[in-house]
């Protein structure tokens, strides 16, 4: 006799099978039965926050910590639509999320009767999510639910992108048979890989000064170390994009982040001198090149991204990046045309006891702190500090470098800490704090203690660089006091010396700490000035 289960229990079993241990969510009436199933599952931890956007951001933080899918679960209508921006960020930044949302019961859908939370009709929510996910399904039939779940999770794992699974209110407890699946090899994919592999080897053979530029997909698929290794064997230098800072290696053939004039000077010199840039897991954009596309005409680009290989001559479909990287070991080594990088050299500025703090000054203090106390994984929100961290000497920086949403850092830090069991340092401006800052109140309940550094310049600092105007002014909140009201320890820092002292004290605290840095003036960090001047 075939084994039976419920649709909700099967969905939980499926997400656990791909490594899910935590569900981030906020309950609601259309998803409450599924939430009860989560609560009853001893293998899953349920983490709830204050607002649905933060649920999505927390799941992103956990996925960025592990480079594995994470689950965000919300109710129908306001719950799910509240989280669309976070899921859009996940898609743009190539973060694997499984969004599970409630929906009206099947009987209600069939009757045409409108229920609360509905916009146009019951299909609207799925339609919205189909625009920000790689696959969107509604589990409206217990006989097909298993196939739909399997297909959605396969897309999430294969493409490292978010997917959407809608559970109608009466389907979580609906009975279904437990299926058996058999995977068949994709022969077309194998043929496409052989052709793409040969094409890349030919381009490398013809190039005199090739460069490997790895991007966000290389990080998501865990390929950075392999890229460094094969590049070393082939005598090819390696640079990375701003989106790939989750994993920044210390290696003699790695030269830093390429972002035109705003990034590493060594990386820019190599790319400018190159006659072939093999982009592994990244496409051309204003964020990863920091220049107008017309400036790239003299450089041959071969882009390996989203299971495609694209060049001016050819395009190959259905070619996984991990297979292409492995195939590079079969290429012929090149004559070395560059000098080795000394990534162990760290130039650290002195800490000024009296001078007022700027965004660049915050980075100077953090670099000294990391050298003296050891690096910490760093999470940065969108704003001036996102660009300032191009000077930060650490191997892991998490941010929304391409999508550029604000409010990510604090909830992402919660997910990152829970998933990795590492204590992060979180950098954000006052504008970003005012979006999701209340989520730090969950830190004591969850038993986590990130260090938050809030740059308080009382304005939208990055917007001020693009369009100087009083409209960019912000209300001056008492950030350090708020931290103490929410169960943490607050510091007010008005100089580099006070900031360094506060960091040293915060490192020894068991509670979360918030360092409010009083930034004076509107001087932008040097990397942002270089980036914006290059784009104008």
C-alpha positions as CSV (number, residue, x, y, z in Angstrom):
1,X,0.0,0.0,0.0
2,X,1.4,3.4,-1.0
3,X,2.4,5.7,1.9
4,X,0.3,8.8,2.4
5,X,1.0,12.2,4.0
6,X,-0.4,15.7,3.8
7,X,0.6,18.4,1.3
8,X,2.0,20.6,4.1
9,X,4.0,17.8,5.7
10,X,5.4,16.7,2.3
11,X,6.5,20.3,1.6
12,X,8.3,20.4,4.9
13,X,9.9,17.1,4.2
14,X,11.1,18.3,0.8
15,X,12.6,21.6,2.1
16,X,14.4,19.7,4.9
17,X,15.8,17.3,2.3
18,X,17.6,20.3,0.6
19,X,19.1,21.3,4.0
20,X,16.5,23.7,5.4
21,X,16.7,23.8,9.3
22,X,15.0,27.2,9.9
23,X,11.8,28.9,8.6
24,X,11.6,32.7,8.8
25,X,8.1,33.8,8.8
26,X,5.1,35.8,10.1
27,X,1.8,33.9,10.4
28,X,-1.6,34.9,9.1
29,X,-5.1,33.3,8.7
30,X,-4.5,31.9,5.2
31,X,-1.3,30.1,6.2
32,X,-2.0,29.3,9.9
33,X,-2.5,25.6,9.3
34,X,0.9,25.3,7.6
35,X,2.5,27.3,10.5
36,X,1.0,24.8,13.0
37,X,2.7,22.0,11.0
38,X,6.0,23.9,11.2
39,X,5.7,24.3,14.9
40,X,5.0,20.6,15.4
41,X,8.1,19.6,13.4
42,X,11.0,18.9,15.9
43,X,13.6,19.3,13.1
44,X,12.7,22.9,12.2
45,X,13.2,26.2,14.0
46,X,10.6,28.9,13.4
47,X,11.9,32.5,13.6
48,X,9.4,35.4,13.5
49,X,10.3,39.1,13.1
50,X,8.3,42.3,13.2
51,X,7.6,43.0,9.5
52,X,7.5,40.8,6.4
53,X,10.2,42.7,4.5
54,X,12.5,41.8,7.3
55,X,11.5,38.1,7.1
56,X,12.7,38.1,3.5
57,X,15.9,40.0,4.4
58,X,16.6,37.6,7.3
59,X,16.2,34.6,4.9
60,X,18.6,36.3,2.5
61,X,21.2,36.8,5.3
62,X,20.9,33.1,6.2
63,X,21.3,32.1,2.6
64,X,24.3,34.3,2.1
65,X,25.9,32.8,5.2
66,X,25.5,29.2,4.0
67,X,25.2,29.7,0.2
68,X,22.2,27.4,0.5
69,X,18.4,27.9,0.1
70,X,16.4,29.3,3.0
71,X,12.7,29.5,3.5
72,X,10.5,32.6,4.0
73,X,6.9,31.9,4.9
74,X,4.1,34.5,4.9
75,X,0.4,34.8,4.6
76,X,-1.8,35.8,1.6
77,X,-2.1,39.4,0.4
78,X,-0.5,42.0,2.6
79,X,2.0,39.5,4.1
80,X,3.2,38.1,0.7
81,X,3.1,41.5,-1.1
82,X,5.0,43.1,1.8
83,X,7.9,40.8,1.1
84,X,8.1,41.3,-2.7
85,X,10.9,43.8,-2.5
86,X,13.1,41.5,-0.5
87,X,12.4,38.6,-2.9
88,X,13.2,40.9,-5.8
89,X,16.5,41.7,-4.1
90,X,17.2,37.9,-3.8
91,X,16.6,37.4,-7.5
92,X,18.8,40.4,-8.5
93,X,21.6,39.2,-6.2
94,X,21.2,35.5,-7.1
95,X,20.1,34.4,-3.6
96,X,18.2,31.0,-3.4
97,X,15.0,31.5,-1.4
98,X,11.9,29.3,-1.1
99,X,9.0,31.6,-0.6
100,X,6.0,29.8,0.9
101,X,2.8,31.9,1.0
102,X,-0.8,31.2,1.9
103,X,-3.8,31.7,-0.5
104,X,-7.5,31.4,-0.6
105,X,-9.0,27.9,-0.2
106,X,-9.8,26.0,-3.4
107,X,-13.5,26.1,-2.9
108,X,-13.4,29.9,-2.6
109,X,-11.3,30.2,-5.8
110,X,-13.8,28.1,-7.7
111,X,-16.9,30.0,-6.4
112,X,-15.5,33.4,-7.5
113,X,-16.4,34.8,-4.0
114,X,-13.9,37.5,-3.1
115,X,-12.2,37.1,0.3
116,X,-10.2,39.7,2.3
117,X,-6.6,40.4,1.2
118,X,-7.6,39.8,-2.4
119,X,-6.5,42.4,-5.0
120,X,-8.0,41.5,-8.4
121,X,-8.5,37.8,-8.0
122,X,-6.8,34.8,-6.3
123,X,-4.3,34.6,-9.2
124,X,-2.9,38.1,-8.7
125,X,-0.4,37.2,-6.0
126,X,1.2,34.4,-8.0
127,X,1.3,36.7,-11.0
128,X,3.3,39.3,-9.0
129,X,5.7,36.7,-7.7
130,X,6.2,35.2,-11.1
131,X,8.0,38.4,-12.0
132,X,10.5,38.2,-9.1
133,X,11.1,34.4,-8.9
134,X,12.5,31.8,-11.2
135,X,9.4,29.6,-10.8
136,X,6.0,30.2,-9.2
137,X,3.5,27.4,-8.5
138,X,0.2,27.0,-6.6
139,X,-0.4,23.7,-4.9
140,X,-4.0,23.3,-6.0
141,X,-4.1,19.6,-6.6
142,X,-2.8,17.0,-4.1
143,X,-2.1,14.6,-7.1
144,X,0.4,17.0,-8.7
145,X,1.7,18.8,-5.6
146,X,4.7,16.6,-5.2
147,X,5.9,17.2,-8.8
148,X,5.3,20.9,-8.4
149,X,7.3,21.0,-5.2
150,X,10.1,18.9,-6.7
151,X,10.3,21.1,-9.8
152,X,10.4,24.4,-7.8
153,X,13.1,23.2,-5.4
154,X,15.1,21.9,-8.3
155,X,15.0,25.3,-10.0
156,X,16.0,27.0,-6.7
157,X,19.0,24.6,-6.3
158,X,20.1,24.6,-9.9
159,X,19.8,28.3,-10.7
160,X,20.4,29.7,-7.2
161,X,17.4,31.9,-7.5
162,X,14.2,32.4,-5.4
163,X,11.1,30.3,-6.1
164,X,7.5,30.7,-5.0
165,X,5.2,28.0,-3.6
166,X,1.6,29.0,-2.8
167,X,-0.3,26.8,-0.4
168,X,-4.1,27.4,-0.5
169,X,-5.7,27.5,3.0
170,X,-7.3,24.1,2.7
171,X,-4.3,22.3,1.1
172,X,-1.8,22.1,4.0
173,X,-3.8,19.3,5.6
174,X,-5.0,17.7,2.3
175,X,-4.0,14.1,1.9
176,X,-1.6,13.0,-0.8
177,X,0.4,9.9,-1.8
178,X,4.1,9.9,-1.3
179,X,5.7,9.7,-4.8
180,X,8.9,8.2,-6.2
181,X,11.0,10.1,-8.7
182,X,13.6,9.0,-11.2
183,X,16.0,11.5,-12.7
184,X,17.1,11.2,-16.3
185,X,20.3,12.7,-17.7
186,X,20.0,15.8,-19.9
187,X,21.8,14.8,-23.1
188,X,21.3,18.2,-24.8
189,X,23.0,19.9,-21.8
190,X,26.0,17.5,-22.1
191,X,26.4,18.3,-25.8
192,X,26.1,22.1,-25.2
193,X,28.8,21.8,-22.5
194,X,31.2,20.1,-24.8
195,X,30.8,22.8,-27.4
196,X,31.0,25.7,-24.9
197,X,34.1,24.1,-23.2
198,X,35.9,23.9,-26.6
199,X,35.0,27.5,-27.4
200,X,36.4,28.8,-24.2
201,X,39.6,26.8,-24.5
202,X,40.0,28.2,-28.1
203,X,39.5,31.8,-26.8
204,X,42.1,31.3,-24.0
205,X,44.6,29.8,-26.5
206,X,44.3,32.9,-28.7
207,X,44.5,35.4,-25.9
208,X,47.9,36.9,-24.8
209,X,46.6,38.5,-21.6
210,X,43.6,36.8,-20.3
211,X,41.9,37.6,-17.0
212,X,39.4,35.6,-15.0
213,X,36.7,37.8,-13.4
214,X,34.5,35.8,-11.1
215,X,31.1,37.0,-9.9
216,X,28.1,36.3,-7.7
217,X,27.3,32.9,-9.1
218,X,30.8,31.6,-8.5
219,X,30.2,32.5,-4.8
220,X,26.7,30.9,-4.7
221,X,28.0,27.6,-6.2
222,X,31.1,27.5,-4.0
223,X,33.5,27.8,-6.9
224,X,35.8,30.6,-5.7
225,X,38.6,28.3,-4.4
226,X,38.4,26.2,-7.6
227,X,38.7,29.3,-9.8
228,X,41.7,30.5,-7.9
229,X,43.3,27.0,-8.2
230,X,42.7,26.6,-12.0
231,X,43.8,30.2,-12.7
232,X,47.0,29.5,-10.8
233,X,47.6,26.4,-13.0
234,X,46.9,28.4,-16.2
235,X,48.9,31.5,-15.1
236,X,45.8,33.7,-15.3
237,X,45.2,36.5,-12.9
238,X,41.9,36.7,-11.0
239,X,39.7,39.7,-10.1
240,X,36.1,39.7,-8.8
241,X,33.0,41.9,-8.9
242,X,31.4,43.9,-6.2
243,X,28.6,41.4,-6.0
244,X,31.0,38.6,-5.1
245,X,32.4,40.0,-1.9
246,X,30.9,37.2,0.3
247,X,34.1,35.3,-0.4
248,X,37.3,37.3,-1.1
249,X,40.3,35.1,-1.2
250,X,43.8,35.8,0.0
251,X,45.9,34.4,-2.9
252,X,48.9,35.5,-4.9
253,X,46.9,35.5,-8.1
254,X,43.9,37.4,-6.8
255,X,43.9,41.2,-7.3
256,X,40.7,42.5,-5.6
257,X,37.4,43.9,-6.7
258,X,37.1,45.4,-10.2
259,X,34.8,48.5,-10.3
260,X,36.6,50.8,-12.7
261,X,38.3,53.6,-10.9
262,X,36.4,53.0,-7.7
263,X,37.8,49.5,-7.1
264,X,41.2,47.9,-6.8
265,X,43.9,49.8,-8.8
266,X,45.6,46.4,-9.5
267,X,42.3,44.9,-10.8
268,X,41.7,47.9,-13.0
269,X,45.2,47.8,-14.5
270,X,44.8,44.1,-15.3
271,X,41.4,44.4,-17.0
272,X,42.5,47.5,-18.9
273,X,45.5,45.6,-20.3
274,X,43.7,42.4,-21.0
275,X,42.6,41.1,-24.4
276,X,40.2,38.6,-23.0
277,X,38.1,38.7,-19.8
278,X,36.4,35.4,-18.9
279,X,33.5,36.4,-16.7
280,X,32.7,33.4,-14.5
281,X,29.2,33.9,-12.9
282,X,28.6,37.5,-13.8
283,X,27.2,39.7,-16.6
284,X,28.0,43.2,-17.6
285,X,26.4,45.9,-15.5
286,X,27.1,49.4,-14.2
287,X,27.8,48.0,-10.8
288,X,30.4,45.4,-11.6
289,X,32.2,47.4,-14.3
290,X,31.7,50.9,-13.0
291,X,32.0,52.4,-16.5
292,X,29.9,52.9,-19.6
293,X,29.7,49.8,-21.8
294,X,31.3,51.7,-24.7
295,X,34.5,51.7,-22.8
296,X,34.7,47.9,-23.1
297,X,34.8,47.6,-26.8
298,X,38.5,46.9,-27.0
299,X,38.2,44.0,-24.6
300,X,36.8,40.6,-25.6
301,X,34.3,39.4,-23.1
302,X,33.1,35.8,-22.6
303,X,30.3,35.8,-20.1
304,X,29.4,32.6,-18.3
305,X,26.2,33.3,-16.3
306,X,22.7,31.8,-15.8
307,X,23.8,28.6,-17.4
308,X,24.7,30.4,-20.6
309,X,28.0,31.2,-22.3
310,X,27.8,34.4,-24.3
311,X,30.2,36.2,-26.5
312,X,30.1,38.4,-29.5
313,X,30.5,35.3,-31.7
314,X,28.5,32.5,-30.0
315,X,25.9,31.8,-27.4
316,X,25.5,28.4,-25.7
317,X,22.4,27.5,-23.5
318,X,22.1,25.1,-20.6
319,X,25.7,25.0,-19.5
320,X,26.3,25.0,-15.7
321,X,29.0,27.2,-14.4
322,X,30.5,24.5,-12.2
323,X,31.0,22.3,-15.2
324,X,32.7,25.1,-17.1
325,X,35.1,25.8,-14.2
326,X,36.0,22.2,-13.9
327,X,36.6,22.0,-17.7
328,X,39.2,24.8,-17.4
329,X,41.7,22.3,-15.9
330,X,41.9,20.8,-19.4
331,X,43.0,24.1,-21.0
332,X,46.6,24.8,-21.9
333,X,48.6,27.0,-19.5
334,X,49.5,30.5,-20.6
335,X,52.8,32.4,-20.3
336,X,52.6,34.5,-17.2
337,X,52.2,38.2,-18.1
338,X,51.5,39.7,-14.7
339,X,53.4,40.1,-11.4
340,X,52.1,38.2,-8.3
341,X,49.9,40.0,-5.8
342,X,50.9,40.2,-2.2
343,X,47.5,40.0,-0.5
344,X,49.0,39.7,2.9
345,X,50.2,43.3,2.9
346,X,47.7,45.5,4.8
347,X,48.1,49.3,4.9
348,X,46.3,50.5,8.0
349,X,45.9,54.2,8.7
350,X,46.5,55.6,12.1
351,X,43.6,56.4,14.4
352,X,43.2,60.2,15.1
353,X,42.0,60.9,18.6
354,X,40.5,64.3,17.9
355,X,39.4,64.7,14.2
356,X,35.8,64.4,13.2
357,X,34.7,61.2,11.7
358,X,33.9,60.7,8.0
359,X,32.7,57.5,6.2
360,X,36.3,56.9,5.1
361,X,37.4,57.4,8.7
362,X,35.0,54.7,9.9
363,X,36.7,52.3,7.5
364,X,40.1,53.3,8.7
365,X,39.1,52.5,12.3
366,X,37.6,49.1,11.2
367,X,40.7,48.1,9.3
368,X,42.8,48.7,12.4
369,X,40.3,46.9,14.6
370,X,40.3,43.9,12.2
371,X,44.1,43.8,12.1
372,X,44.4,43.9,15.9
373,X,41.4,41.8,16.9
374,X,40.8,39.6,13.9
375,X,38.4,39.9,11.0
376,X,34.6,39.6,11.4
377,X,32.1,38.8,8.7
378,X,30.7,42.2,7.6
379,X,27.2,43.0,6.6
380,X,26.6,46.4,5.0
381,X,23.5,48.3,4.0
382,X,23.0,50.3,0.9
383,X,24.4,53.8,1.1
384,X,27.7,55.6,1.4
385,X,29.2,52.8,3.5
386,X,28.5,50.2,0.7
387,X,31.1,51.9,-1.4
388,X,33.3,52.8,1.5
389,X,33.7,49.1,2.2
390,X,35.7,48.7,-1.0
391,X,38.6,49.8,1.2
392,X,37.7,47.4,4.0
393,X,40.2,44.6,4.5
394,X,38.1,41.6,5.3
395,X,37.3,38.4,3.4
396,X,33.5,38.5,3.7
397,X,31.2,41.4,3.0
398,X,27.5,40.9,2.5
399,X,25.3,43.6,0.9
400,X,22.8,44.4,-1.9
401,X,25.5,45.8,-4.2
402,X,23.5,45.4,-7.4
403,X,19.8,45.7,-6.4
404,X,20.7,48.4,-3.9
405,X,17.7,48.1,-1.6
406,X,17.9,49.7,1.8
407,X,16.9,48.2,5.2
408,X,18.7,44.9,4.4
409,X,21.5,44.9,6.9
410,X,19.9,44.5,10.3
411,X,17.4,41.6,9.5
412,X,20.0,40.0,7.3
413,X,22.4,40.1,10.2
414,X,19.9,38.2,12.3
415,X,19.5,35.4,9.7
416,X,23.3,35.4,9.0
417,X,24.1,34.9,12.7
418,X,21.5,32.2,13.3
419,X,22.6,30.3,10.2
420,X,26.4,30.6,10.7
421,X,26.8,30.9,14.4
422,X,29.3,33.7,13.7
423,X,29.1,37.2,15.1
424,X,29.0,39.7,12.3
425,X,29.8,43.4,12.3
426,X,27.0,45.3,10.7
427,X,27.5,48.7,8.9
428,X,24.6,50.9,8.0
429,X,23.6,54.6,7.8
430,X,20.8,56.3,9.7
431,X,18.5,56.1,6.7
432,X,18.7,52.4,6.5
433,X,18.3,52.0,10.3
434,X,15.0,54.0,10.1
435,X,13.6,51.4,7.7
436,X,14.2,48.1,9.7
437,X,16.0,49.1,12.8
438,X,13.3,47.9,15.2
439,X,14.3,44.3,14.3
440,X,17.3,44.5,16.6
441,X,14.8,44.2,19.4
442,X,14.7,40.5,18.5
443,X,18.4,39.9,19.2
444,X,18.0,39.2,23.0
445,X,15.1,36.8,22.4
446,X,17.1,34.9,19.8
447,X,20.3,34.9,21.9
448,X,22.5,36.7,19.3
449,X,24.8,39.6,19.7
450,X,25.9,41.3,16.4
451,X,27.8,44.6,16.6
452,X,25.9,47.4,14.7
453,X,27.8,50.5,13.6
454,X,25.4,53.2,12.6
455,X,26.7,56.2,10.7
456,X,24.6,59.1,11.8
457,X,25.0,62.0,9.3
458,X,21.3,63.0,9.5
459,X,20.8,62.7,5.8
460,X,20.5,60.3,2.8
461,X,24.2,60.6,2.3
462,X,24.5,58.8,-1.1
463,X,21.5,60.7,-2.5
464,X,23.1,63.9,-1.5
465,X,26.0,63.1,-3.8
466,X,23.7,62.7,-6.8
467,X,21.3,65.5,-6.0
468,X,22.2,67.9,-3.2
469,X,19.0,69.1,-1.6
470,X,17.3,69.6,1.8
471,X,14.9,66.8,0.8
472,X,17.7,64.4,1.8
473,X,17.6,65.5,5.5
474,X,16.6,63.0,8.1
475,X,15.3,63.1,11.7
476,X,18.1,62.7,14.2
477,X,17.1,59.6,16.2
478,X,18.7,58.6,19.5
479,X,20.1,55.4,18.1
480,X,22.4,54.4,21.1
481,X,19.5,55.0,23.5
482,X,17.1,52.9,21.4
483,X,19.6,50.0,21.5
484,X,19.5,50.1,25.3
485,X,15.7,50.2,25.4
486,X,15.7,47.1,23.2
487,X,18.1,45.1,25.4
488,X,21.5,46.0,24.0
489,X,24.4,48.3,24.8
490,X,24.7,51.6,23.1
491,X,27.7,53.9,22.5
492,X,28.0,57.4,21.0
493,X,31.2,57.9,19.1
494,X,32.3,61.4,18.0
495,X,36.0,60.6,17.1
496,X,38.0,57.8,15.6
497,X,39.6,57.0,19.0
498,X,36.2,56.8,20.7
499,X,34.9,54.5,17.9
500,X,37.9,52.2,18.2
501,X,37.5,52.1,22.0
502,X,33.8,51.3,21.6
503,X,34.6,48.5,19.2
504,X,37.1,47.0,21.6
505,X,34.6,47.1,24.4
506,X,31.7,45.8,22.3
507,X,33.8,42.8,21.2
508,X,33.8,41.6,24.9
509,X,30.0,42.0,25.4
510,X,27.6,39.1,25.3
511,X,24.6,41.4,24.3
512,X,24.2,43.1,21.0
513,X,25.9,46.4,20.7
514,X,25.1,49.5,18.7
515,X,27.8,52.1,18.0
516,X,26.2,55.4,16.9
517,X,28.9,57.3,15.0
518,X,28.4,61.1,14.8
519,X,29.5,61.8,11.2
520,X,30.1,65.5,10.5
521,X,29.8,67.1,7.1
522,X,28.7,65.6,3.8
523,X,32.0,64.4,2.4
524,X,31.4,61.2,0.5
525,X,33.8,58.2,0.8
526,X,36.5,58.2,-1.8
527,X,35.3,55.1,-3.7
528,X,31.8,56.6,-4.1
529,X,33.3,59.9,-5.4
530,X,35.3,58.0,-8.0
531,X,32.4,55.8,-9.0
532,X,29.9,58.7,-9.4
533,X,32.4,60.9,-11.2
534,X,33.0,58.1,-13.7
535,X,29.3,57.7,-14.4
536,X,28.5,61.3,-15.0
